[in-house]
Amino acid sequence: MKTILFYLIIFLSIFSCNSTNYINRNNDIFNLDKSLEEIIETKDTEIFRLISEVEMSGSSDILVIENKNDVYSVYYLEKEFKKVKTSKVNISREKYEKFIKELKELNFENLEGYKENAVDDGIKYRFQYYYNGKYNVITRNNPQTGKGFDGVFLQITNLIYSLKK
């Protein structure tokens, strides 16, 4: 009985870690202690990382769009208390190019780094990117207001989350 249970656990462990959806939780792409510049392996890499952190509960979402040697990937990490879910999907070149085109239309490279508004719901958003050899971080405390400088940032977050689907 113990042997059967042992093999069943091994089988389920292997089967549940489908290689297309499994990401090592220690993957550098989710390591917030490292800047994107520190994890870039080649000059042909472009990375966009959106982080939303709830200060009081410790919950967070991290969405990463990566172009590495013309392989286009979307990584997602969702952390709620001690539960951590991760996923990875590849996207087409056309979808990635459409994403870049829409980002450029939002003039993302000229957004100011840190802006704060009067509405603070405890969620902090950071948009980090390494694109065209440039690294930048844009931080907002509540872009849901959709007004002024938050409006463009909200559009960027919506654009990034649309690739998760």
Order of alpha helices (4+ residues) and beta strands (2+ residues): alpha-alpha-beta-beta-beta-beta-alpha-beta-beta-beta-alpha
